[in-house]
Amino acid sequence: MGRVSAMVGVGLAVLAVAGCSEGVDGAAAPTSESSVSESAGPTSTSAQGSGSGLPHSGAPAVADPLPESALPSDPCEVLTPQQVKEALGEGATEGERRDLDGLGPGCGWGNKKTFAVVQVGFDTVNRQGLSAAYANAKPRSAIFREVGPIEGFPAVAYKDSEDDHRCTVVVGLADEYAISAGISLSAEKEDAGIDSCGPAERIAATVVGNLKDRAGE
């Protein structure tokens, strides 16, 4: 159990990379400790002429935002027990609340037998949305690619290497906020050479689909 809890914690720290961003005026926004200590480069504000400065750093605009009210107060409610079981197999744990300062609410699930982990975070604190991933995760990640649209929303996936068993997917639900879905593969799937970003994208799509249902869309 301790190893699963530790893996969930590491996974959520990785998600925080997308959320620690410089504000559009150059001042540092509140950040959460992450596994990467290097400072991200300055955020570009010239891409858009809007007063908010969003989107920036090359991130696409969200054409049809999802109401923020669709996000549940408890992030552990964003996946059903059956959906967690489908992602992690028999023996999946119940969701454990893992909020991150400077990012937002989060929840993690694990499997004690396989050590696979799923984590979901709501990037609602720094009000940078998907732009934060472009500004921070892109320069820090060996692999960073656009994988959207996911359920109609722009999205990116990033990880440290092609064979990394961990991958994070960030979906922009509005210019100001996003959700993050990450996965750490079981040893069996890692040995089989499965791309960790594939399952992460599927989790992200499930989460966004659930949120759209909550919004009545």
Short mmCIF file of the C-alpha atoms (twelve columns), coordinates in Angstrom:
data_MODEL
# 
_entry.id   MODEL 
# 
loop_
_atom_site.group_PDB 
_atom_site.id 
_atom_site.type_symbol 
_atom_site.label_atom_id 
_atom_site.label_alt_id 
_atom_site.label_comp_id 
_atom_site.label_asym_id 
_atom_site.label_seq_id 
_atom_site.Cartn_x 
_atom_site.Cartn_y 
_atom_site.Cartn_z 
_atom_site.pdbx_PDB_model_num 
ATOM 1   C CA . MET A 1   0.000   0.000  0.000   1 
ATOM 2   C CA . GLY A 2   2.857   2.357  0.825   1 
ATOM 3   C CA . ARG A 3   4.348   1.931  -2.640  1 
ATOM 4   C CA . VAL A 4   1.005   2.677  -4.291  1 
ATOM 5   C CA . SER A 5   0.553   5.800  -2.163  1 
ATOM 6   C CA . ALA A 6   4.061   6.949  -3.015  1 
ATOM 7   C CA . MET A 7   3.475   6.402  -6.725  1 
ATOM 8   C CA . VAL A 8   0.238   8.391  -6.581  1 
ATOM 9   C CA . GLY A 9   2.089   11.217 -4.883  1 
ATOM 10  C CA . VAL A 10  4.826   11.214 -7.511  1 
ATOM 11  C CA . GLY A 11  2.267   11.159 -10.298 1 
ATOM 12  C CA . LEU A 12  0.390   14.143 -8.944  1 
ATOM 13  C CA . ALA A 13  3.649   16.037 -8.518  1 
ATOM 14  C CA . VAL A 14  4.300   15.458 -12.211 1 
ATOM 15  C CA . LEU A 15  0.853   16.864 -12.991 1 
ATOM 16  C CA . ALA A 16  1.835   20.009 -11.109 1 
ATOM 17  C CA . VAL A 17  4.458   20.855 -13.730 1 
ATOM 18  C CA . ALA A 18  1.658   21.965 -16.020 1 
ATOM 19  C CA . GLY A 19  0.217   24.200 -13.340 1 
ATOM 20  C CA . CYS A 20  3.216   26.192 -12.127 1 
ATOM 21  C CA . SER A 21  3.281   29.176 -14.411 1 
ATOM 22  C CA . GLU A 22  4.464   32.734 -14.461 1 
ATOM 23  C CA . GLY A 23  1.613   35.199 -14.504 1 
ATOM 24  C CA . VAL A 24  1.042   37.222 -17.640 1 
ATOM 25  C CA . ASP A 25  2.578   40.258 -15.966 1 
ATOM 26  C CA . GLY A 26  5.805   38.337 -15.347 1 
ATOM 27  C CA . ALA A 27  5.157   37.756 -11.647 1 
ATOM 28  C CA . ALA A 28  5.391   34.181 -10.463 1 
ATOM 29  C CA . ALA A 29  2.077   32.535 -9.753  1 
ATOM 30  C CA . PRO A 30  1.727   30.215 -6.723  1 
ATOM 31  C CA . THR A 31  3.402   26.931 -7.494  1 
ATOM 32  C CA . SER A 32  3.504   23.436 -6.100  1 
ATOM 33  C CA . GLU A 33  6.652   21.402 -5.575  1 
ATOM 34  C CA . SER A 34  7.339   19.140 -8.520  1 
ATOM 35  C CA . SER A 35  9.939   16.628 -9.611  1 
ATOM 36  C CA . VAL A 36  11.470  19.197 -11.945 1 
ATOM 37  C CA . SER A 37  13.308  22.042 -10.283 1 
ATOM 38  C CA . GLU A 38  14.337  24.124 -13.276 1 
ATOM 39  C CA . SER A 39  12.483  27.379 -13.767 1 
ATOM 40  C CA . ALA A 40  10.257  27.647 -16.791 1 
ATOM 41  C CA . GLY A 41  11.026  30.362 -19.267 1 
ATOM 42  C CA . PRO A 42  9.034   33.593 -19.339 1 
ATOM 43  C CA . THR A 43  5.485   33.307 -20.558 1 
ATOM 44  C CA . SER A 44  4.681   34.957 -23.864 1 
ATOM 45  C CA . THR A 45  1.801   37.417 -23.907 1 
ATOM 46  C CA . SER A 46  2.102   38.551 -27.499 1 
ATOM 47  C CA . ALA A 47  0.203   35.665 -29.108 1 
ATOM 48  C CA . GLN A 48  -3.182  37.157 -28.263 1 
ATOM 49  C CA . GLY A 49  -4.292  40.731 -27.898 1 
ATOM 50  C CA . SER A 50  -6.980  40.052 -25.317 1 
ATOM 51  C CA . GLY A 51  -6.826  41.731 -21.953 1 
ATOM 52  C CA . SER A 52  -6.449  38.381 -20.179 1 
ATOM 53  C CA . GLY A 53  -3.394  37.391 -22.235 1 
ATOM 54  C CA . LEU A 54  -4.936  33.963 -22.806 1 
ATOM 55  C CA . PRO A 55  -4.157  31.753 -24.506 1 
ATOM 56  C CA . HIS A 56  -0.388  32.208 -24.669 1 
ATOM 57  C CA . SER A 57  2.852   30.327 -25.317 1 
ATOM 58  C CA . GLY A 58  1.409   28.668 -28.427 1 
ATOM 59  C CA . ALA A 59  -1.612  27.102 -26.761 1 
ATOM 60  C CA . PRO A 60  -4.815  27.004 -28.813 1 
ATOM 61  C CA . ALA A 61  -7.936  28.840 -27.741 1 
ATOM 62  C CA . VAL A 62  -10.884 26.839 -26.413 1 
ATOM 63  C CA . ALA A 63  -13.707 27.624 -28.804 1 
ATOM 64  C CA . ASP A 64  -16.577 26.184 -26.774 1 
ATOM 65  C CA . PRO A 65  -15.680 26.191 -23.052 1 
ATOM 66  C CA . LEU A 66  -17.197 23.736 -20.598 1 
ATOM 67  C CA . PRO A 67  -18.859 25.482 -17.624 1 
ATOM 68  C CA . GLU A 68  -16.588 25.304 -14.593 1 
ATOM 69  C CA . SER A 69  -19.651 24.343 -12.558 1 
ATOM 70  C CA . ALA A 70  -19.392 20.896 -14.209 1 
ATOM 71  C CA . LEU A 71  -16.348 20.134 -12.045 1 
ATOM 72  C CA . PRO A 72  -17.450 18.246 -8.902  1 
ATOM 73  C CA . SER A 73  -16.388 19.574 -5.506  1 
ATOM 74  C CA . ASP A 74  -14.805 16.165 -4.846  1 
ATOM 75  C CA . PRO A 75  -12.431 15.238 -7.697  1 
ATOM 76  C CA . CYS A 76  -12.676 11.572 -6.698  1 
ATOM 77  C CA . GLU A 77  -16.222 11.616 -8.109  1 
ATOM 78  C CA . VAL A 78  -14.958 12.295 -11.627 1 
ATOM 79  C CA . LEU A 79  -14.555 8.559  -12.354 1 
ATOM 80  C CA . THR A 80  -17.026 5.822  -11.449 1 
ATOM 81  C CA . PRO A 81  -15.805 2.683  -9.629  1 
ATOM 82  C CA . GLN A 82  -16.418 0.693  -12.815 1 
ATOM 83  C CA . GLN A 83  -14.321 3.111  -14.879 1 
ATOM 84  C CA . VAL A 84  -11.489 2.863  -12.351 1 
ATOM 85  C CA . LYS A 85  -11.715 -0.933 -12.473 1 
ATOM 86  C CA . GLU A 86  -11.556 -0.876 -16.270 1 
ATOM 87  C CA . ALA A 87  -8.432  1.280  -16.110 1 
ATOM 88  C CA . LEU A 88  -6.602  -0.494 -13.283 1 
ATOM 89  C CA . GLY A 89  -8.119  -3.975 -13.134 1 
ATOM 90  C CA . GLU A 90  -9.293  -6.008 -10.163 1 
ATOM 91  C CA . GLY A 91  -7.996  -4.765 -6.842  1 
ATOM 92  C CA . ALA A 92  -8.140  -1.049 -7.645  1 
ATOM 93  C CA . THR A 93  -8.268  1.160  -4.564  1 
ATOM 94  C CA . GLU A 94  -10.891 3.766  -3.817  1 
ATOM 95  C CA . GLY A 95  -9.976  7.309  -4.782  1 
ATOM 96  C CA . GLU A 96  -7.708  9.203  -2.394  1 
ATOM 97  C CA . ARG A 97  -7.952  12.997 -2.316  1 
ATOM 98  C CA . ARG A 98  -4.640  14.590 -3.256  1 
ATOM 99  C CA . ASP A 99  -5.013  18.347 -3.717  1 
ATOM 100 C CA . LEU A 100 -2.028  20.397 -4.853  1 
ATOM 101 C CA . ASP A 101 -1.328  23.966 -3.781  1 
ATOM 102 C CA . GLY A 102 -1.105  26.249 -6.790  1 
ATOM 103 C CA . LEU A 103 -2.859  23.732 -9.037  1 
ATOM 104 C CA . GLY A 104 -6.189  22.614 -7.607  1 
ATOM 105 C CA . PRO A 105 -8.112  19.562 -6.393  1 
ATOM 106 C CA . GLY A 106 -6.805  16.119 -7.259  1 
ATOM 107 C CA . CYS A 107 -7.510  12.441 -6.725  1 
ATOM 108 C CA . GLY A 108 -5.502  9.251  -7.179  1 
ATOM 109 C CA . TRP A 109 -6.318  5.571  -7.556  1 
ATOM 110 C CA . GLY A 110 -3.930  2.614  -7.481  1 
ATOM 111 C CA . ASN A 111 -3.705  -1.137 -7.732  1 
ATOM 112 C CA . LYS A 112 -1.820  -2.847 -4.907  1 
ATOM 113 C CA . LYS A 113 -1.008  -5.905 -6.999  1 
ATOM 114 C CA . THR A 114 0.174   -4.314 -10.238 1 
ATOM 115 C CA . PHE A 115 1.266   -0.906 -8.851  1 
ATOM 116 C CA . ALA A 116 -0.510  0.843  -11.702 1 
ATOM 117 C CA . VAL A 117 -1.742  4.324  -10.815 1 
ATOM 118 C CA . VAL A 118 -4.281  6.764  -12.239 1 
ATOM 119 C CA . GLN A 119 -4.475  10.381 -11.117 1 
ATOM 120 C CA . VAL A 120 -6.731  13.264 -12.077 1 
ATOM 121 C CA . GLY A 121 -6.260  16.929 -11.258 1 
ATOM 122 C CA . PHE A 122 -8.308  20.076 -11.776 1 
ATOM 123 C CA . ASP A 123 -6.024  22.936 -12.856 1 
ATOM 124 C CA . THR A 124 -8.280  25.716 -11.602 1 
ATOM 125 C CA . VAL A 125 -6.060  27.816 -9.323  1 
ATOM 126 C CA . ASN A 126 -3.569  29.639 -11.537 1 
ATOM 127 C CA . ARG A 127 -6.178  30.502 -14.224 1 
ATOM 128 C CA . GLN A 128 -3.763  29.730 -17.057 1 
ATOM 129 C CA . GLY A 129 -5.499  26.639 -18.441 1 
ATOM 130 C CA . LEU A 130 -3.727  24.728 -21.205 1 
ATOM 131 C CA . SER A 131 -1.346  27.658 -21.686 1 
ATOM 132 C CA . ALA A 132 0.484   26.616 -18.504 1 
ATOM 133 C CA . ALA A 133 1.325   23.234 -20.052 1 
ATOM 134 C CA . TYR A 134 2.778   24.924 -23.135 1 
ATOM 135 C CA . ALA A 135 4.736   27.401 -21.020 1 
ATOM 136 C CA . ASN A 136 6.075   24.935 -18.446 1 
ATOM 137 C CA . ALA A 137 5.735   21.262 -19.373 1 
ATOM 138 C CA . LYS A 138 6.740   21.712 -23.026 1 
ATOM 139 C CA . PRO A 139 10.276  23.022 -22.401 1 
ATOM 140 C CA . ARG A 140 10.827  20.525 -19.582 1 
ATOM 141 C CA . SER A 141 9.574   17.362 -21.257 1 
ATOM 142 C CA . ALA A 142 11.440  15.227 -23.769 1 
ATOM 143 C CA . ILE A 143 8.103   14.209 -25.284 1 
ATOM 144 C CA . PHE A 144 5.377   16.832 -25.696 1 
ATOM 145 C CA . ARG A 145 2.715   16.478 -28.353 1 
ATOM 146 C CA . GLU A 146 -0.745  17.704 -29.196 1 
ATOM 147 C CA . VAL A 147 -3.251  14.845 -28.944 1 
ATOM 148 C CA . GLY A 148 -6.563  16.684 -29.128 1 
ATOM 149 C CA . PRO A 149 -9.258  17.174 -29.688 1 
ATOM 150 C CA . ILE A 150 -10.377 15.042 -26.767 1 
ATOM 151 C CA . GLU A 151 -14.163 15.146 -26.539 1 
ATOM 152 C CA . GLY A 152 -13.959 18.349 -28.593 1 
ATOM 153 C CA . PHE A 153 -11.310 20.091 -26.465 1 
ATOM 154 C CA . PRO A 154 -7.624  20.794 -27.223 1 
ATOM 155 C CA . ALA A 155 -5.187  18.566 -25.357 1 
ATOM 156 C CA . VAL A 156 -1.505  17.710 -25.003 1 
ATOM 157 C CA . ALA A 157 0.416   14.708 -23.698 1 
ATOM 158 C CA . TYR A 158 3.891   14.775 -22.189 1 
ATOM 159 C CA . LYS A 159 6.433   12.422 -20.596 1 
ATOM 160 C CA . ASP A 160 10.174  12.150 -19.983 1 
ATOM 161 C CA . SER A 161 10.959  9.633  -22.744 1 
ATOM 162 C CA . GLU A 162 9.241   7.486  -25.354 1 
ATOM 163 C CA . ASP A 163 9.411   4.429  -23.089 1 
ATOM 164 C CA . ASP A 164 8.470   6.255  -19.868 1 
ATOM 165 C CA . HIS A 165 5.811   4.276  -17.999 1 
ATOM 166 C CA . ARG A 166 4.257   7.556  -16.809 1 
ATOM 167 C CA . CYS A 167 2.373   10.010 -19.013 1 
ATOM 168 C CA . THR A 168 0.274   13.088 -18.326 1 
ATOM 169 C CA . VAL A 169 -2.484  14.444 -20.557 1 
ATOM 170 C CA . VAL A 170 -3.818  17.976 -20.074 1 
ATOM 171 C CA . VAL A 171 -7.146  18.987 -21.606 1 
ATOM 172 C CA . GLY A 172 -8.117  22.654 -21.873 1 
ATOM 173 C CA . LEU A 173 -11.787 22.991 -20.910 1 
ATOM 174 C CA . ALA A 174 -11.617 26.789 -21.122 1 
ATOM 175 C CA . ASP A 175 -8.805  29.244 -21.705 1 
ATOM 176 C CA . GLU A 176 -8.601  29.711 -17.918 1 
ATOM 177 C CA . TYR A 177 -8.733  26.140 -16.616 1 
ATOM 178 C CA . ALA A 178 -7.937  22.569 -17.564 1 
ATOM 179 C CA . ILE A 179 -7.975  19.013 -16.260 1 
ATOM 180 C CA . SER A 180 -4.975  16.719 -16.028 1 
ATOM 181 C CA . ALA A 181 -5.087  12.929 -16.297 1 
ATOM 182 C CA . GLY A 182 -1.999  10.860 -15.642 1 
ATOM 183 C CA . ILE A 183 -1.186  7.182  -15.539 1 
ATOM 184 C CA . SER A 184 1.660   5.011  -14.339 1 
ATOM 185 C CA . LEU A 185 1.577   1.672  -16.136 1 
ATOM 186 C CA . SER A 186 1.724   -1.707 -14.421 1 
ATOM 187 C CA . ALA A 187 5.028   -3.553 -14.793 1 
ATOM 188 C CA . GLU A 188 3.323   -6.029 -17.122 1 
ATOM 189 C CA . LYS A 189 2.129   -3.344 -19.516 1 
ATOM 190 C CA . GLU A 190 5.471   -1.559 -19.335 1 
ATOM 191 C CA . ASP A 191 7.287   -4.784 -20.260 1 
ATOM 192 C CA . ALA A 192 4.857   -5.225 -23.162 1 
ATOM 193 C CA . GLY A 193 6.010   -1.891 -24.561 1 
ATOM 194 C CA . ILE A 194 2.647   -0.147 -24.291 1 
ATOM 195 C CA . ASP A 195 2.789   3.615  -24.846 1 
ATOM 196 C CA . SER A 196 1.692   5.089  -21.514 1 
ATOM 197 C CA . CYS A 197 0.112   8.086  -23.241 1 
ATOM 198 C CA . GLY A 198 -2.537  5.898  -24.902 1 
ATOM 199 C CA . PRO A 199 -4.167  4.864  -21.595 1 
ATOM 200 C CA . ALA A 200 -3.702  8.409  -20.254 1 
ATOM 201 C CA . GLU A 201 -5.615  9.801  -23.252 1 
ATOM 202 C CA . ARG A 202 -8.420  7.301  -22.667 1 
ATOM 203 C CA . ILE A 203 -8.680  8.284  -19.005 1 
ATOM 204 C CA . ALA A 204 -8.769  11.951 -20.005 1 
ATOM 205 C CA . ALA A 205 -11.532 11.262 -22.529 1 
ATOM 206 C CA . THR A 206 -13.544 9.377  -19.899 1 
ATOM 207 C CA . VAL A 207 -13.156 12.206 -17.395 1 
ATOM 208 C CA . VAL A 208 -14.162 14.884 -19.892 1 
ATOM 209 C CA . GLY A 209 -17.101 12.775 -21.070 1 
ATOM 210 C CA . ASN A 210 -18.296 12.496 -17.473 1 
ATOM 211 C CA . LEU A 211 -17.945 16.254 -17.000 1 
ATOM 212 C CA . LYS A 212 -19.917 16.928 -20.174 1 
ATOM 213 C CA . ASP A 213 -22.667 14.656 -18.842 1 
ATOM 214 C CA . ARG A 214 -22.700 16.651 -15.607 1 
ATOM 215 C CA . ALA A 215 -23.064 19.837 -17.643 1 
ATOM 216 C CA . GLY A 216 -25.917 18.324 -19.642 1 
ATOM 217 C CA . GLU A 217 -23.992 18.455 -22.910 1 
# 
